[in-house]
Amino acid sequence: MSPIRTGALGALALITLIGTAGCGGGGGDDGGGGGGEASPAKTFTLDLPADPGALDPQGSAVSALFGMTQFAYDNLVAVAEDGTILPHLASAWTVDGTTLTFDIKSGVTCADGTPFTAKTVVDNIAYVEDPKNKSPFLGVFIPAGATASASGSTVTVKLAAPAPFALNSFSNLPMVCDAGMKNRASLKAATNGTGPYVLTEAVPSDRYTYQLREGYTWGPGGATTAEKGMPAKVVVKIVANETTAANELLAGTVNAVQITGSDAARLAGAGLKFVGTQALIGQQWYNHAKGHATSDPAVRMALTQALDLKQLQVALTSGKGAPATQLAALEPTGCAGDSVTGHLPAFDATAAGATLDAAGWTKGADGVRAKDGKPLSASFIYDGALSSGGSAAAELAAAAWKAIGVDVTATQQNQTQLSGALFGTGDWDIAWAPVNVSTPDQIMPFVSGPATPKGTNFAAIDNDGYLAAATKAMGATGADGCKDWFAAEQALYESADLVPFANNVIPTFLKGAELSIVGSIVPTSIRMLG
């Protein structure tokens, strides 16, 4: 959940871009993005396209908040770029079936100076596990039904059922300190964690400022804040226009910008280096809830058959992307391979029309189909973070749907609006809202189980084939269940319940700094260059 853990999200769903896992790099070799020596502490400035909203780190997993959370909060363990589990707040851990233990490091302190203890971990887990708190992390980063207890510095977690990627899940759960646990309202515009930075200024829709903590020694893999070149201050600016953000980077007024559109070529041409994030950016959802035209399986199938997904992939990624390969696309991925190819309905506009004819949707004189006197209309919303490529691809899709007799209204929305529609109003039929996760179990709450508002299944998907295969996969350990996870995903594709169609490497361009991205920007990896 950049979500994007996105957000997810409330949901991890909109873990679209900053705040997603990734690795790699590329670009030019001028003095902008990398190379050079670490300089004395400076201010690191990052542009984000959307405001994170309330800052409670367990209250939302939208991409903007998920990424920002890492500056002020820590997790029990961390994941390295190669998938290795690293110590973070926990110095050691064990996994024995449905029992996990974590040994919490001594000397860890909160930003307010109080100690962080094993009991604090237990309280965090209990909070997320309590359904009344409506945390989107429940079932995504903490298996539902888990309980925890503390003995000295050891936390014991009992799972209600096997969880194949349990450690990966806990690497994404930010830990809140005691004062924040007691006063959740205080977390809306402030931070209370053990992380390497503390929030000192919050100006919604404008900027957020973080100050480096001295004496921080418990970062991922033993990282500290004493390293030369770590910025003394981090400023996160909210800049919705990608071209404006790119211009600020070129001018040197910011140090990092994630680019999804055509400005990437301009920045690469200027010789700026970047860190690349592999992401699933083309993902089509249908609203299965009653009262929506897309609750009809025939309509979902026809809408999918009408699309040339390869053409949409090229348009969305400006020809630089690739076909989708699986639902958990963020590296390091829990499963290697391709669950998509050969399992999506084939592009055939004639077949799409025939599917609608057979379901009783007949064309009228105006070219729009109707059934029982009700026109076949659909509200299509798509993420503005997909930039100009998203608009171009959306136009192609809308034209294809209108050609088969569907009255489509397409609307570009920012992440706040999109999240509000998906997890709030339900006022949508088709959505392009990439949900980016790294292990296949993390997507499960979004494609099964209770529908919104009781759960995170915002599309109200109910696919027996998916549930059967996913349930079997949950009984395996890690990659041992990948065959069944892929079978589960294929049940969704073949029924046209969900349509992934494009991957792309999203670059975070840098100037005057270098850093790593694993799940989000790793704060202790940032180095200012002189």
C-alpha distance (Angstrom), angle and dihedral (degrees) to the residues before:
residue distance angle dihedral
M1 . . .
S2 5.47 . .
P3 1.95 55.9 .
I4 2.15 59.4 -120.0
R5 5.32 36.6 86.1
T6 2.65 26.1 42.2
G7 3.55 82.2 -168.0
A8 1.87 100.1 -48.5
L9 3.58 78.7 -166.5
G10 2.81 142.0 -79.7
A11 3.57 21.6 -55.7
L12 3.64 146.1 82.3
A13 3.63 86.3 -123.4
L14 3.57 96.3 94.8
I15 3.61 94.2 55.1
T16 3.65 84.4 124.1
L17 3.70 109.5 142.8
I18 3.83 131.6 -21.1
G19 3.74 100.9 39.8
T20 3.75 96.0 45.5
A21 3.74 128.2 113.0
G22 3.73 121.4 -100.6
C23 3.73 149.2 131.2
G24 3.74 140.4 -166.1
G25 3.76 131.7 72.0
G26 3.72 145.8 -147.3
G27 3.75 144.7 155.0
G28 3.74 133.9 103.6
D29 3.74 128.4 -26.2
D30 3.77 103.3 -129.4
G31 3.77 120.5 124.2
G32 3.76 93.3 -87.9
G33 3.72 111.2 86.6
G34 3.73 110.7 11.4
G35 3.74 145.1 -4.1
G36 3.76 124.3 63.0
E37 3.76 126.5 82.4
A38 3.77 129.0 -62.0
S39 3.79 110.5 -92.8
P40 3.78 130.8 -147.9
A41 3.80 113.9 -76.1
K42 3.79 114.5 -63.4
T43 3.79 138.9 158.9
F44 3.80 117.7 -74.1
T45 3.80 113.0 -153.8
L46 3.78 123.5 -163.1
D47 3.82 127.1 -173.2
L48 3.81 117.7 -143.1
P49 3.82 123.5 -172.5
A50 3.82 96.8 -140.5
D51 3.78 138.1 37.1
P52 3.83 114.0 -111.4
G53 3.81 94.7 -136.2
A54 3.80 117.2 -149.8
L55 3.79 108.8 12.4
D56 3.82 100.6 -139.1
P57 3.83 98.2 132.1
Q58 3.80 93.5 -147.4
G59 3.79 95.8 43.5
S60 3.78 99.7 71.5
A61 3.76 139.5 10.5
V62 3.78 100.3 -159.3
S63 3.76 109.0 146.1
A64 3.80 96.8 -109.4
L65 3.80 93.6 53.6
F66 3.79 95.3 39.3
G67 3.79 90.8 56.5
M68 3.80 95.0 44.3
T69 3.81 92.2 47.5
Q70 3.81 90.9 67.9
F71 3.80 91.8 68.4
A72 3.80 94.9 62.0
Y73 3.80 104.6 23.3
D74 3.79 136.5 56.3
N75 3.81 134.2 -151.6
L76 3.79 130.7 -138.4
V77 3.80 92.4 -109.8
A78 3.80 135.9 2.4
V79 3.78 134.4 -140.3
A80 3.80 121.2 -129.3
E81 3.80 122.9 -142.4
D82 3.80 90.0 -97.8
G83 3.81 92.3 51.8
T84 3.81 96.1 -102.0
I85 3.82 114.6 146.3
L86 3.81 111.0 -121.4
P87 3.81 132.4 -164.6
H88 3.79 115.4 -100.7
L89 3.81 119.9 149.9
A90 3.79 86.7 -12.7
S91 3.79 118.0 64.6
A92 3.80 93.6 -165.0
W93 3.79 139.6 5.1
T94 3.78 143.1 -177.3
V95 3.78 133.5 -152.0
D96 3.78 117.2 -156.7
G97 3.77 110.6 168.1
T98 3.78 106.7 -69.0
T99 3.80 94.3 -8.7
L100 3.80 122.8 88.2
T101 3.78 127.3 -179.4
F102 3.80 128.7 -164.2
D103 3.80 125.0 -167.6
I104 3.81 106.4 -148.6
K105 3.79 116.4 -140.4
S106 3.79 118.2 -111.7
G107 3.78 119.8 -121.1
V108 3.81 96.3 33.0
T109 3.80 110.1 144.7
C110 3.76 135.2 -170.8
A111 3.78 122.8 -123.2
D112 3.83 88.6 -100.5
G113 3.80 90.2 56.8
T114 3.81 97.5 -106.8
P115 3.82 120.1 129.3
F116 3.79 121.9 -99.6
T117 3.79 110.2 -133.9
A118 3.76 142.3 -178.4
K119 3.82 87.9 -103.9
T120 3.81 88.4 59.7
V121 3.80 89.1 56.4
V122 3.79 90.7 51.4
D123 3.80 90.8 51.0
N124 3.82 91.3 51.1
I125 3.78 92.4 51.5
A126 3.80 91.8 46.8
Y127 3.80 90.8 51.1
V128 3.79 94.5 52.9
E129 3.80 91.5 43.0
D130 3.82 92.5 55.2
P131 3.84 105.7 93.4
K132 3.80 92.2 -152.3
N133 3.81 89.0 68.7
K134 3.82 90.3 59.6
S135 3.78 94.4 -147.6
P136 3.83 111.4 175.9
F137 3.80 87.1 -145.2
L138 3.81 90.7 73.6
G139 3.78 109.2 103.5
V140 3.80 90.8 4.4
F141 3.80 105.1 62.7
I142 3.79 97.7 6.1
P143 3.78 119.2 40.4
A144 3.80 110.4 -119.9
G145 3.79 112.9 -103.9
A146 3.80 96.1 28.9
T147 3.81 117.7 144.4
A148 3.79 128.6 -166.4
S149 3.79 137.3 -159.6
A150 3.79 134.8 -177.0
S151 3.78 131.6 -136.8
G152 3.76 113.6 177.0
S153 3.81 106.0 -50.3
T154 3.81 94.5 -21.1
V155 3.80 124.2 98.7
T156 3.81 117.7 -160.0
V157 3.80 117.1 -161.0
K158 3.80 119.8 -164.4
L159 3.80 114.8 -161.1
A160 3.78 121.3 -150.0
A161 3.80 90.0 -140.2
P162 3.80 137.9 2.0
A163 3.82 114.8 -67.2
P164 3.81 111.8 -163.3
F165 3.81 97.2 -157.9
A166 3.81 100.5 29.4
L167 3.81 97.1 143.4
N168 3.79 91.4 49.5
S169 3.78 88.1 52.6
F170 3.81 94.1 52.6
S171 3.80 89.4 49.6
N172 3.80 86.7 70.4
L173 3.81 100.0 47.3
P174 3.84 110.9 100.1
M175 3.78 114.0 -144.8
V176 3.82 118.8 -132.6
C177 3.81 120.2 -152.8
D178 3.80 123.5 -118.8
A179 3.81 98.0 -96.1
G180 3.79 90.6 52.1
M181 3.79 91.7 47.6
K182 3.80 89.9 54.0
N183 3.81 94.0 46.8
R184 3.81 109.5 32.0
A185 3.81 91.3 171.3
S186 3.79 88.5 66.3
L187 3.82 89.3 64.7
K188 3.80 95.1 63.6
A189 3.79 93.8 84.3
A190 3.82 103.4 8.7
T191 3.79 139.7 48.2
N192 3.80 131.4 -121.0
G193 3.77 110.7 179.7
T194 3.78 145.0 109.7
G195 3.81 95.6 -105.7
P196 3.80 128.8 128.9
Y197 3.81 92.6 -100.5
V198 3.79 136.9 42.0
L199 3.80 125.1 -150.3
T200 3.81 112.1 -113.1
E201 3.81 101.1 168.7
A202 3.80 134.4 28.3
V203 3.80 120.8 -175.5
P204 3.82 105.6 167.0
S205 3.81 115.9 -130.9
D206 3.81 88.8 9.1
R207 3.82 118.1 55.1
Y208 3.80 147.0 -29.0
T209 3.81 121.5 -153.9
Y210 3.81 126.4 -156.5
Q211 3.82 128.3 -169.6
L212 3.83 123.5 -148.3
R213 3.81 117.0 -110.7
E214 3.77 118.5 -132.9
G215 3.79 118.9 -137.7
Y216 3.79 95.2 29.6
T217 3.82 106.5 147.9
W218 3.83 105.8 151.7
G219 3.79 102.8 78.4
P220 3.82 125.7 134.5
G221 3.79 108.7 -50.0
G222 3.81 90.9 -3.2
A223 3.82 97.8 -52.6
T224 3.82 116.5 165.5
T225 3.80 137.2 -166.7
A226 3.79 91.6 -121.1
E227 3.80 93.7 83.8
K228 3.79 116.6 119.1
G229 3.77 111.9 -107.6
M230 3.80 98.6 27.1
P231 3.80 106.5 136.7
A232 3.79 115.8 -108.2
K233 3.78 88.7 -147.6
V234 3.80 135.5 26.7
V235 3.79 121.2 -158.3
V236 3.79 120.0 -167.8
K237 3.80 111.1 -162.1
I238 3.79 123.6 -164.6
V239 3.81 107.6 -133.9
A240 3.79 113.1 164.2
N241 3.80 97.2 -174.3
E242 3.80 111.1 78.8
T243 3.80 94.1 -157.7
T244 3.80 90.4 53.5
A245 3.81 89.8 50.3
A246 3.81 91.0 49.7
N247 3.80 90.5 50.3
E248 3.80 90.7 51.2
L249 3.79 90.3 52.6
L250 3.80 92.3 49.9
A251 3.80 89.7 48.6
G252 3.80 90.3 52.2
T253 3.80 95.9 -121.2
V254 3.81 91.2 119.3
N255 3.81 132.2 32.8
A256 3.80 105.2 -150.6
V257 3.80 136.3 30.4
Q258 3.79 129.4 168.9
I259 3.80 110.5 -140.2
T260 3.80 126.1 -163.6
G261 3.81 101.1 168.4
S262 3.78 143.2 51.7
D263 3.81 94.3 -57.4
A264 3.80 87.7 77.1
A265 3.80 90.5 75.6
R266 3.79 90.7 51.4
L267 3.80 92.9 51.7
A268 3.79 93.2 44.9
G269 3.80 88.9 49.4
A270 3.79 88.8 54.6
G271 3.80 88.3 59.0
L272 3.78 97.9 -109.6
K273 3.78 116.5 154.0
F274 3.77 122.4 -132.1
V275 3.77 143.4 -168.7
G276 3.79 110.9 -127.9
T277 3.80 124.4 -138.0
Q278 3.81 117.0 -161.2
A279 3.80 106.6 -141.9
L280 3.77 142.8 167.4
I281 3.80 100.2 -119.4
G282 3.82 102.0 161.0
Q283 3.80 108.3 65.2
Q284 3.79 123.0 144.7
W285 3.80 119.9 -156.3
Y286 3.80 128.4 -170.9
N287 3.78 125.0 -153.9
H288 3.81 104.4 -121.2
A289 3.82 94.1 -177.6
K290 3.78 119.8 120.2
G291 3.79 115.4 -90.9
H292 3.79 94.1 38.9
A293 3.79 123.7 104.6
T294 3.79 87.2 -133.3
S295 3.81 90.3 63.1
D296 3.82 83.8 80.9
P297 3.84 108.9 88.8
A298 3.81 89.7 -148.8
V299 3.81 91.1 57.1
R300 3.81 91.4 49.9
M301 3.78 90.8 49.2
A302 3.81 93.5 47.8
L303 3.80 93.0 47.0
T304 3.79 88.1 53.9
Q305 3.81 95.9 44.2
A306 3.80 89.8 51.8
L307 3.80 92.9 62.0
D308 3.77 128.8 86.8
L309 3.79 93.5 -146.7
K310 3.79 93.2 -171.4
Q311 3.79 89.7 56.2
L312 3.80 90.4 48.9
Q313 3.81 91.0 49.3
V314 3.81 91.1 53.2
A315 3.80 92.8 47.1
L316 3.79 94.7 45.1
T317 3.80 94.4 49.4
S318 3.82 97.9 33.6
G319 3.79 87.8 -116.4
K320 3.80 94.1 -58.1
G321 3.79 100.6 98.1
A322 3.77 135.9 78.2
P323 3.80 137.5 -135.6
A324 3.79 117.0 -76.3
T325 3.80 114.5 -94.9
Q326 3.82 105.8 -173.1
L327 3.79 142.0 -20.0
A328 3.82 94.3 -102.9
A329 3.79 98.5 58.4
L330 3.80 103.1 149.4
E331 3.78 114.9 110.4
P332 2.92 130.3 -89.3
T333 3.79 84.3 43.4
G334 3.79 123.6 -163.7
C335 3.80 92.0 -136.0
A336 3.79 127.5 36.9
G337 3.77 120.1 -147.1
D338 3.79 144.5 45.4
S339 3.81 122.6 -64.1
V340 3.81 95.2 167.1
T341 3.80 111.4 57.6
G342 3.79 112.1 97.3
H343 3.79 94.8 7.9
L344 3.80 103.7 83.0
P345 3.82 119.5 88.7
A346 3.81 109.5 -92.2
F347 3.80 121.5 -107.7
D348 3.80 107.0 -99.7
A349 3.80 118.9 142.8
T350 3.81 91.6 -171.6
A351 3.80 90.8 53.7
A352 3.81 89.3 48.1
G353 3.79 90.1 56.9
A354 3.78 91.5 46.7
T355 3.81 90.7 50.9
L356 3.79 90.2 55.4
D357 3.80 92.5 44.2
A358 3.79 90.7 53.4
A359 3.81 90.6 50.0
G360 3.81 91.9 53.5
W361 3.80 98.9 -102.5
T362 3.81 103.7 136.4
K363 3.80 128.5 -174.6
G364 3.77 119.1 -112.5
A365 3.79 129.1 -152.0
D366 3.80 89.5 -87.0
G367 3.80 91.3 56.4
V368 3.81 93.6 -110.9
R369 3.77 117.7 121.5
A370 3.78 122.8 -128.8
K371 3.79 138.8 -175.9
D372 3.79 125.7 -160.1
G373 3.79 87.9 -7.8
K374 3.82 94.2 -54.7
P375 3.83 117.4 118.5
L376 3.79 118.2 -127.7
S377 3.81 100.3 -114.9
A378 3.79 129.9 157.9
S379 3.78 136.3 -168.9
F380 3.81 109.8 -138.6
I381 3.81 118.4 -165.4
Y382 3.78 126.1 -179.4
D383 3.77 136.9 -174.9
G384 3.79 115.2 -94.8
A385 3.82 88.1 -150.6
L386 3.81 86.2 74.1
S387 3.82 84.6 74.7
S388 3.82 125.3 -162.7
G389 3.80 92.3 -23.6
G390 3.79 89.2 57.5
S391 3.80 91.5 53.1
A392 3.80 92.3 48.3
A393 3.80 93.0 49.0
A394 3.81 91.7 44.7
E395 3.79 90.5 55.0
L396 3.81 90.3 52.4
A397 3.80 91.8 49.4
A398 3.80 94.3 47.4
A399 3.81 90.9 49.5
A400 3.81 91.4 50.8
W401 3.79 91.7 50.7
K402 3.77 93.6 47.5
A403 3.80 88.7 51.1
I404 3.81 90.3 62.4
G405 3.78 92.5 47.1
V406 3.80 105.3 -91.2
D407 3.80 117.7 135.8
V408 3.81 100.4 -138.3
T409 3.79 127.7 -173.6
A410 3.82 111.3 -164.4
T411 3.81 121.0 -160.0
Q412 3.80 129.1 179.2
Q413 3.82 112.1 -141.6
N414 3.77 135.8 -175.2
Q415 3.79 118.8 -121.4
T416 3.80 93.8 -95.1
Q417 3.81 92.1 53.1
L418 3.79 92.6 42.7
S419 3.79 93.2 50.0
G420 3.81 89.6 47.6
A421 3.79 91.6 54.0
L422 3.80 96.2 44.1
F423 3.79 98.0 42.7
G424 3.77 100.4 24.3
T425 3.79 126.0 25.0
G426 3.81 97.6 19.8
D427 3.81 86.6 -145.7
W428 3.80 97.9 149.6
D429 3.80 140.9 81.4
I430 3.81 103.6 -170.6
A431 3.80 124.4 25.1
W432 3.76 136.8 -177.8
A433 3.79 99.4 -155.2
P434 3.81 113.5 142.7
V435 3.79 115.2 -141.1
N436 3.78 108.5 -159.4
V437 3.79 121.9 -162.7
S438 3.80 135.0 150.0
T439 3.81 102.9 -140.0
P440 3.82 126.0 45.9
D441 3.80 95.3 -127.3
Q442 3.81 89.5 63.1
I443 3.81 91.5 64.8
M444 3.81 93.0 51.8
P445 3.85 97.2 88.5
F446 3.81 89.2 53.2
V447 3.80 95.9 54.1
S448 3.81 101.9 33.7
G449 3.76 142.4 24.6
P450 3.81 128.4 41.3
A451 3.77 115.6 4.2
T452 3.78 123.6 -129.2
P453 3.02 128.8 -45.5
K454 3.81 92.0 28.7
G455 3.81 93.2 41.7
T456 3.80 142.5 3.9
N457 3.83 94.9 -96.0
F458 3.81 89.5 111.6
A459 3.82 93.7 169.8
A460 3.84 92.4 51.5
I461 3.82 90.8 -128.9
D462 3.81 115.9 -178.6
N463 3.80 110.9 -180.0
D464 3.80 116.6 160.5
G465 3.80 92.9 -164.1
Y466 3.79 91.4 55.3
L467 3.80 92.8 48.4
A468 3.80 94.0 48.6
A469 3.81 94.7 51.2
A470 3.82 94.6 39.1
T471 3.81 91.4 50.5
K472 3.79 89.4 53.4
A473 3.82 90.7 47.3
M474 3.81 91.3 51.8
G475 3.79 88.6 63.1
A476 3.80 92.4 60.8
T477 3.78 128.0 78.5
G478 3.79 118.4 -110.6
A479 3.79 115.2 -57.1
D480 3.81 91.7 2.2
G481 3.79 87.7 84.5
C482 3.80 97.6 47.6
K483 3.81 94.5 104.4
D484 3.78 89.6 57.5
W485 3.81 93.1 42.6
F486 3.79 89.1 55.2
A487 3.81 90.8 47.8
A488 3.81 88.4 52.6
E489 3.78 92.6 51.1
Q490 3.79 91.5 47.2
A491 3.80 90.0 56.7
L492 3.80 87.3 60.7
Y493 3.81 94.2 47.6
E494 3.79 96.6 45.8
S495 3.81 91.1 51.9
A496 3.82 90.9 46.8
D497 3.80 88.3 -123.0
L498 3.80 91.0 133.1
V499 3.81 129.7 8.9
P500 3.83 121.8 -157.3
F501 3.79 109.6 -174.2
A502 3.81 113.4 158.2
N503 3.79 141.1 41.1
N504 3.76 124.9 -174.4
V505 3.77 140.6 172.4
I506 3.79 106.1 -114.9
P507 3.80 112.1 -153.9
T508 3.78 125.8 -141.5
F509 3.79 102.7 -157.6
L510 3.78 119.1 -148.3
K511 3.78 137.1 -157.5
G512 3.79 123.7 -178.5
A513 3.79 92.5 -3.4
E514 3.77 144.5 64.1
L515 3.79 130.6 -151.9
S516 3.79 147.0 155.0
I517 3.79 128.8 -113.9
V518 3.79 119.8 -150.7
G519 3.78 110.8 153.9
S520 3.80 86.4 -24.1
I521 3.77 135.8 -15.7
V522 3.80 107.2 -44.7
P523 3.83 102.4 -132.0
T524 3.81 94.9 -154.2
S525 3.82 89.8 54.8
I526 3.80 95.0 61.5
R527 3.80 114.3 111.2
M528 3.79 124.6 180.0
L529 3.79 112.1 -139.7
G530 3.75 127.2 -144.6
